[in-house]
Amino acid sequence: MLNQLVECILHALHSLDSMTGVEISEVKRLVGDKVCLCGNVSYAALQTGTDEDVTTSAEILPYLR
C-alpha cells in the first residue's frame, strides 16, 4: 500500500507513529526522498510526557541504527 500512496504523488505522509509499529526508518528506506515523512512522535508522550519525553520520541537517530 505504501508504494501505491507514493505513486499518487503525495507531498507528505503524516501521522507515522512508532507506537503503532510503524518504524520511520523502514518507511524512509522504502520511499527514499520521494515524499516527506511527518510524525514519529509518541502520542502518549504528547499527552502525558515532559518536553524532554516528546523531544526524545521525535529524534530520528535512534531509529536509524
Gaussian input, Z-matrix of N, CA and C with variables (Angstrom, degrees):
# hf/3-21g

backbone

0 1
 N
 C     1     B1
 C     2     B2     1     A1
 N     3     B3     2     A2     1     D1
 C     4     B4     3     A3     2     D2
 C     5     B5     4     A4     3     D3
 N     6     B6     5     A5     4     D4
 C     7     B7     6     A6     5     D5
 C     8     B8     7     A7     6     D6
 N     9     B9     8     A8     7     D7
 C    10    B10     9     A9     8     D8
 C    11    B11    10    A10     9     D9
 N    12    B12    11    A11    10    D10
 C    13    B13    12    A12    11    D11
 C    14    B14    13    A13    12    D12
 N    15    B15    14    A14    13    D13
 C    16    B16    15    A15    14    D14
 C    17    B17    16    A16    15    D15
 N    18    B18    17    A17    16    D16
 C    19    B19    18    A18    17    D17
 C    20    B20    19    A19    18    D18
 N    21    B21    20    A20    19    D19
 C    22    B22    21    A21    20    D20
 C    23    B23    22    A22    21    D21
 N    24    B24    23    A23    22    D22
 C    25    B25    24    A24    23    D23
 C    26    B26    25    A25    24    D24
 N    27    B27    26    A26    25    D25
 C    28    B28    27    A27    26    D26
 C    29    B29    28    A28    27    D27
 N    30    B30    29    A29    28    D28
 C    31    B31    30    A30    29    D29
 C    32    B32    31    A31    30    D30
 N    33    B33    32    A32    31    D31
 C    34    B34    33    A33    32    D32
 C    35    B35    34    A34    33    D33
 N    36    B36    35    A35    34    D34
 C    37    B37    36    A36    35    D35
 C    38    B38    37    A37    36    D36
 N    39    B39    38    A38    37    D37
 C    40    B40    39    A39    38    D38
 C    41    B41    40    A40    39    D39
 N    42    B42    41    A41    40    D40
 C    43    B43    42    A42    41    D41
 C    44    B44    43    A43    42    D42
 N    45    B45    44    A44    43    D43
 C    46    B46    45    A45    44    D44
 C    47    B47    46    A46    45    D45
 N    48    B48    47    A47    46    D46
 C    49    B49    48    A48    47    D47
 C    50    B50    49    A49    48    D48
 N    51    B51    50    A50    49    D49
 C    52    B52    51    A51    50    D50
 C    53    B53    52    A52    51    D51
 N    54    B54    53    A53    52    D52
 C    55    B55    54    A54    53    D53
 C    56    B56    55    A55    54    D54
 N    57    B57    56    A56    55    D55
 C    58    B58    57    A57    56    D56
 C    59    B59    58    A58    57    D57
 N    60    B60    59    A59    58    D58
 C    61    B61    60    A60    59    D59
 C    62    B62    61    A61    60    D60
 N    63    B63    62    A62    61    D61
 C    64    B64    63    A63    62    D62
 C    65    B65    64    A64    63    D63
 N    66    B66    65    A65    64    D64
 C    67    B67    66    A66    65    D65
 C    68    B68    67    A67    66    D66
 N    69    B69    68    A68    67    D67
 C    70    B70    69    A69    68    D68
 C    71    B71    70    A70    69    D69
 N    72    B72    71    A71    70    D70
 C    73    B73    72    A72    71    D71
 C    74    B74    73    A73    72    D72
 N    75    B75    74    A74    73    D73
 C    76    B76    75    A75    74    D74
 C    77    B77    76    A76    75    D75
 N    78    B78    77    A77    76    D76
 C    79    B79    78    A78    77    D77
 C    80    B80    79    A79    78    D78
 N    81    B81    80    A80    79    D79
 C    82    B82    81    A81    80    D80
 C    83    B83    82    A82    81    D81
 N    84    B84    83    A83    82    D82
 C    85    B85    84    A84    83    D83
 C    86    B86    85    A85    84    D84
 N    87    B87    86    A86    85    D85
 C    88    B88    87    A87    86    D86
 C    89    B89    88    A88    87    D87
 N    90    B90    89    A89    88    D88
 C    91    B91    90    A90    89    D89
 C    92    B92    91    A91    90    D90
 N    93    B93    92    A92    91    D91
 C    94    B94    93    A93    92    D92
 C    95    B95    94    A94    93    D93
 N    96    B96    95    A95    94    D94
 C    97    B97    96    A96    95    D95
 C    98    B98    97    A97    96    D96
 N    99    B99    98    A98    97    D97
 C   100   B100    99    A99    98    D98
 C   101   B101   100   A100    99    D99
 N   102   B102   101   A101   100   D100
 C   103   B103   102   A102   101   D101
 C   104   B104   103   A103   102   D102
 N   105   B105   104   A104   103   D103
 C   106   B106   105   A105   104   D104
 C   107   B107   106   A106   105   D105
 N   108   B108   107   A107   106   D106
 C   109   B109   108   A108   107   D107
 C   110   B110   109   A109   108   D108
 N   111   B111   110   A110   109   D109
 C   112   B112   111   A111   110   D110
 C   113   B113   112   A112   111   D111
 N   114   B114   113   A113   112   D112
 C   115   B115   114   A114   113   D113
 C   116   B116   115   A115   114   D114
 N   117   B117   116   A116   115   D115
 C   118   B118   117   A117   116   D116
 C   119   B119   118   A118   117   D117
 N   120   B120   119   A119   118   D118
 C   121   B121   120   A120   119   D119
 C   122   B122   121   A121   120   D120
 N   123   B123   122   A122   121   D121
 C   124   B124   123   A123   122   D122
 C   125   B125   124   A124   123   D123
 N   126   B126   125   A125   124   D124
 C   127   B127   126   A126   125   D125
 C   128   B128   127   A127   126   D126
 N   129   B129   128   A128   127   D127
 C   130   B130   129   A129   128   D128
 C   131   B131   130   A130   129   D129
 N   132   B132   131   A131   130   D130
 C   133   B133   132   A132   131   D131
 C   134   B134   133   A133   132   D132
 N   135   B135   134   A134   133   D133
 C   136   B136   135   A135   134   D134
 C   137   B137   136   A136   135   D135
 N   138   B138   137   A137   136   D136
 C   139   B139   138   A138   137   D137
 C   140   B140   139   A139   138   D138
 N   141   B141   140   A140   139   D139
 C   142   B142   141   A141   140   D140
 C   143   B143   142   A142   141   D141
 N   144   B144   143   A143   142   D142
 C   145   B145   144   A144   143   D143
 C   146   B146   145   A145   144   D144
 N   147   B147   146   A146   145   D145
 C   148   B148   147   A147   146   D146
 C   149   B149   148   A148   147   D147
 N   150   B150   149   A149   148   D148
 C   151   B151   150   A150   149   D149
 C   152   B152   151   A151   150   D150
 N   153   B153   152   A152   151   D151
 C   154   B154   153   A153   152   D152
 C   155   B155   154   A154   153   D153
 N   156   B156   155   A155   154   D154
 C   157   B157   156   A156   155   D155
 C   158   B158   157   A157   156   D156
 N   159   B159   158   A158   157   D157
 C   160   B160   159   A159   158   D158
 C   161   B161   160   A160   159   D159
 N   162   B162   161   A161   160   D160
 C   163   B163   162   A162   161   D161
 C   164   B164   163   A163   162   D162
 N   165   B165   164   A164   163   D163
 C   166   B166   165   A165   164   D164
 C   167   B167   166   A166   165   D165
 N   168   B168   167   A167   166   D166
 C   169   B169   168   A168   167   D167
 C   170   B170   169   A169   168   D168
 N   171   B171   170   A170   169   D169
 C   172   B172   171   A171   170   D170
 C   173   B173   172   A172   171   D171
 N   174   B174   173   A173   172   D172
 C   175   B175   174   A174   173   D173
 C   176   B176   175   A175   174   D174
 N   177   B177   176   A176   175   D175
 C   178   B178   177   A177   176   D176
 C   179   B179   178   A178   177   D177
 N   180   B180   179   A179   178   D178
 C   181   B181   180   A180   179   D179
 C   182   B182   181   A181   180   D180
 N   183   B183   182   A182   181   D181
 C   184   B184   183   A183   182   D182
 C   185   B185   184   A184   183   D183
 N   186   B186   185   A185   184   D184
 C   187   B187   186   A186   185   D185
 C   188   B188   187   A187   186   D186
 N   189   B189   188   A188   187   D187
 C   190   B190   189   A189   188   D188
 C   191   B191   190   A190   189   D189
 N   192   B192   191   A191   190   D190
 C   193   B193   192   A192   191   D191
 C   194   B194   193   A193   192   D192

   B1=1.4401
   B2=1.5347
   B3=1.3190
   B4=1.4572
   B5=1.5244
   B6=1.3189
   B7=1.4646
   B8=1.5235
   B9=1.2995
   B10=1.4592
   B11=1.5260
   B12=1.3083
   B13=1.4649
   B14=1.5213
   B15=1.3177
   B16=1.4614
   B17=1.5247
   B18=1.3289
   B19=1.4627
   B20=1.5294
   B21=1.3232
   B22=1.4645
   B23=1.5276
   B24=1.3182
   B25=1.4574
   B26=1.5327
   B27=1.3066
   B28=1.4564
   B29=1.5227
   B30=1.2969
   B31=1.4521
   B32=1.5308
   B33=1.3434
   B34=1.4597
   B35=1.5251
   B36=1.3203
   B37=1.4621
   B38=1.5195
   B39=1.3155
   B40=1.4578
   B41=1.5199
   B42=1.3140
   B43=1.4653
   B44=1.5196
   B45=1.3220
   B46=1.4577
   B47=1.5240
   B48=1.3230
   B49=1.4587
   B50=1.5147
   B51=1.3220
   B52=1.4575
   B53=1.5248
   B54=1.3256
   B55=1.4671
   B56=1.5287
   B57=1.3139
   B58=1.4656
   B59=1.5188
   B60=1.3272
   B61=1.4568
   B62=1.5125
   B63=1.3226
   B64=1.4528
   B65=1.5222
   B66=1.3244
   B67=1.4542
   B68=1.5185
   B69=1.3327
   B70=1.4556
   B71=1.5310
   B72=1.3260
   B73=1.4654
   B74=1.5246
   B75=1.3246
   B76=1.4678
   B77=1.5210
   B78=1.3229
   B79=1.4681
   B80=1.5275
   B81=1.3335
   B82=1.4689
   B83=1.5180
   B84=1.3208
   B85=1.4693
   B86=1.5281
   B87=1.3142
   B88=1.4635
   B89=1.5305
   B90=1.3279
   B91=1.4727
   B92=1.5216
   B93=1.3309
   B94=1.4621
   B95=1.5057
   B96=1.3335
   B97=1.4676
   B98=1.5274
   B99=1.3272
   B100=1.4680
   B101=1.5211
   B102=1.3264
   B103=1.4638
   B104=1.5342
   B105=1.3113
   B106=1.4589
   B107=1.5307
   B108=1.3173
   B109=1.4587
   B110=1.5167
   B111=1.3245
   B112=1.4651
   B113=1.5189
   B114=1.2975
   B115=1.4570
   B116=1.4990
   B117=1.3194
   B118=1.4517
   B119=1.5234
   B120=1.3139
   B121=1.4587
   B122=1.5193
   B123=1.3011
   B124=1.4542
   B125=1.5245
   B126=1.3215
   B127=1.4607
   B128=1.5287
   B129=1.3198
   B130=1.4576
   B131=1.5250
   B132=1.3435
   B133=1.4658
   B134=1.5255
   B135=1.3198
   B136=1.4640
   B137=1.5194
   B138=1.3230
   B139=1.4615
   B140=1.5149
   B141=1.3341
   B142=1.4642
   B143=1.5223
   B144=1.3205
   B145=1.4581
   B146=1.5189
   B147=1.3216
   B148=1.4581
   B149=1.5314
   B150=1.3215
   B151=1.4657
   B152=1.5287
   B153=1.3268
   B154=1.4635
   B155=1.5291
   B156=1.3339
   B157=1.4728
   B158=1.5276
   B159=1.3181
   B160=1.4647
   B161=1.5278
   B162=1.3254
   B163=1.4584
   B164=1.5186
   B165=1.3114
   B166=1.4596
   B167=1.5273
   B168=1.3127
   B169=1.4690
   B170=1.5322
   B171=1.3304
   B172=1.4643
   B173=1.5229
   B174=1.3187
   B175=1.4554
   B176=1.5137
   B177=1.3321
   B178=1.4602
   B179=1.5208
   B180=1.3067
   B181=1.4550
   B182=1.5238
   B183=1.3281
   B184=1.4767
   B185=1.5265
   B186=1.3266
   B187=1.4674
   B188=1.5137
   B189=1.3290
   B190=1.4571
   B191=1.5254
   B192=1.3015
   B193=1.4673
   B194=1.4888
   A1=110.14
   A2=117.09
   A3=120.56
   A4=110.64
   A5=117.01
   A6=120.13
   A7=111.41
   A8=117.97
   A9=121.54
   A10=110.94
   A11=117.29
   A12=120.14
   A13=110.83
   A14=116.88
   A15=121.00
   A16=110.87
   A17=117.67
   A18=121.45
   A19=112.30
   A20=118.06
   A21=121.83
   A22=111.82
   A23=116.66
   A24=124.26
   A25=110.62
   A26=114.21
   A27=120.80
   A28=109.54
   A29=115.87
   A30=120.28
   A31=110.46
   A32=116.76
   A33=119.96
   A34=110.74
   A35=114.87
   A36=122.71
   A37=106.35
   A38=116.49
   A39=121.24
   A40=111.11
   A41=114.80
   A42=123.95
   A43=113.38
   A44=116.37
   A45=119.43
   A46=107.10
   A47=116.34
   A48=121.66
   A49=109.88
   A50=117.21
   A51=121.39
   A52=112.43
   A53=117.68
   A54=120.46
   A55=112.07
   A56=117.34
   A57=120.55
   A58=111.67
   A59=116.47
   A60=120.14
   A61=113.94
   A62=117.96
   A63=121.41
   A64=108.25
   A65=116.68
   A66=120.75
   A67=107.88
   A68=115.89
   A69=120.33
   A70=111.30
   A71=117.70
   A72=120.02
   A73=110.86
   A74=117.27
   A75=120.77
   A76=110.66
   A77=117.55
   A78=120.97
   A79=109.24
   A80=117.14
   A81=121.45
   A82=110.26
   A83=117.13
   A84=120.85
   A85=110.76
   A86=116.51
   A87=121.06
   A88=112.98
   A89=117.74
   A90=120.11
   A91=113.32
   A92=117.38
   A93=120.19
   A94=111.62
   A95=115.76
   A96=119.69
   A97=111.90
   A98=116.88
   A99=121.34
   A100=112.86
   A101=116.69
   A102=120.86
   A103=109.17
   A104=116.55
   A105=122.00
   A106=108.61
   A107=116.34
   A108=121.07
   A109=109.51
   A110=116.39
   A111=122.09
   A112=109.05
   A113=115.59
   A114=119.11
   A115=110.92
   A116=115.62
   A117=124.08
   A118=111.50
   A119=116.89
   A120=121.02
   A121=107.78
   A122=116.03
   A123=120.35
   A124=109.62
   A125=115.97
   A126=119.22
   A127=110.95
   A128=117.32
   A129=120.42
   A130=109.67
   A131=116.93
   A132=120.31
   A133=110.37
   A134=116.96
   A135=119.86
   A136=111.67
   A137=116.31
   A138=120.37
   A139=113.38
   A140=117.15
   A141=118.72
   A142=114.45
   A143=117.55
   A144=120.39
   A145=113.79
   A146=113.39
   A147=120.61
   A148=108.95
   A149=116.14
   A150=119.98
   A151=110.18
   A152=116.55
   A153=121.39
   A154=110.98
   A155=117.61
   A156=121.37
   A157=110.40
   A158=116.65
   A159=121.44
   A160=109.66
   A161=116.74
   A162=120.74
   A163=110.75
   A164=116.95
   A165=121.42
   A166=111.19
   A167=117.28
   A168=120.24
   A169=111.77
   A170=116.80
   A171=120.38
   A172=113.50
   A173=117.28
   A174=119.31
   A175=110.33
   A176=116.16
   A177=121.58
   A178=112.27
   A179=118.21
   A180=120.42
   A181=114.38
   A182=120.08
   A183=117.91
   A184=112.85
   A185=117.37
   A186=120.41
   A187=112.56
   A188=118.30
   A189=121.57
   A190=112.42
   A191=118.19
   A192=121.38
   A193=111.64
   D1=-33.58
   D2=-179.35
   D3=-59.40
   D4=-43.28
   D5=178.13
   D6=-61.44
   D7=-39.70
   D8=179.10
   D9=-64.52
   D10=-40.05
   D11=177.56
   D12=-62.93
   D13=-45.52
   D14=-179.07
   D15=-64.57
   D16=-36.69
   D17=177.92
   D18=-63.72
   D19=-19.60
   D20=178.22
   D21=-77.12
   D22=3.89
   D23=179.86
   D24=58.83
   D25=52.80
   D26=175.43
   D27=-72.07
   D28=153.77
   D29=173.47
   D30=-90.05
   D31=-30.26
   D32=-177.49
   D33=-156.84
   D34=151.98
   D35=169.20
   D36=-108.74
   D37=125.87
   D38=-173.94
   D39=-111.66
   D40=159.39
   D41=174.03
   D42=68.62
   D43=37.34
   D44=172.50
   D45=-75.62
   D46=114.92
   D47=-172.68
   D48=-120.81
   D49=116.71
   D50=-178.69
   D51=-61.80
   D52=-25.72
   D53=-179.91
   D54=-68.34
   D55=-19.02
   D56=178.93
   D57=-94.24
   D58=5.54
   D59=178.63
   D60=94.45
   D61=1.18
   D62=177.72
   D63=-81.67
   D64=120.95
   D65=176.46
   D66=-100.57
   D67=112.01
   D68=-174.72
   D69=-60.31
   D70=-31.14
   D71=178.45
   D72=-64.83
   D73=-36.24
   D74=178.07
   D75=-71.00
   D76=-40.79
   D77=176.61
   D78=-61.87
   D79=-43.09
   D80=178.73
   D81=-61.75
   D82=-41.52
   D83=178.40
   D84=-61.64
   D85=-38.11
   D86=-176.75
   D87=-76.92
   D88=-37.77
   D89=-174.39
   D90=-103.96
   D91=-12.63
   D92=179.95
   D93=57.81
   D94=-131.67
   D95=-178.61
   D96=-104.01
   D97=23.39
   D98=-179.34
   D99=-74.00
   D100=-22.98
   D101=-175.78
   D102=-152.09
   D103=147.53
   D104=177.37
   D105=-77.78
   D106=136.28
   D107=178.57
   D108=-102.81
   D109=128.57
   D110=-178.65
   D111=-120.25
   D112=139.45
   D113=176.79
   D114=124.37
   D115=-136.59
   D116=-178.61
   D117=70.30
   D118=18.22
   D119=176.19
   D120=-107.59
   D121=129.85
   D122=178.34
   D123=-66.12
   D124=121.43
   D125=179.09
   D126=-66.20
   D127=-29.48
   D128=176.28
   D129=-64.67
   D130=-40.91
   D131=177.66
   D132=-64.37
   D133=-38.65
   D134=178.61
   D135=-63.17
   D136=-37.21
   D137=-176.67
   D138=-79.02
   D139=-41.15
   D140=-171.23
   D141=-129.23
   D142=-5.86
   D143=-175.24
   D144=-86.07
   D145=173.06
   D146=175.12
   D147=-83.28
   D148=171.59
   D149=175.40
   D150=-57.50
   D151=-39.52
   D152=179.48
   D153=-64.50
   D154=-39.68
   D155=177.93
   D156=-60.50
   D157=-42.84
   D158=-179.21
   D159=-65.81
   D160=-46.22
   D161=179.88
   D162=-60.74
   D163=-46.15
   D164=179.89
   D165=-61.38
   D166=-40.80
   D167=-178.23
   D168=-69.49
   D169=-23.50
   D170=-177.17
   D171=-89.59
   D172=-15.50
   D173=-178.00
   D174=-67.82
   D175=130.65
   D176=-176.67
   D177=-83.09
   D178=-25.95
   D179=-173.93
   D180=-54.25
   D181=-42.95
   D182=178.54
   D183=-60.32
   D184=-26.53
   D185=-177.70
   D186=-83.44
   D187=-13.55
   D188=-177.69
   D189=-91.17
   D190=-3.93
   D191=-179.81
   D192=-74.96

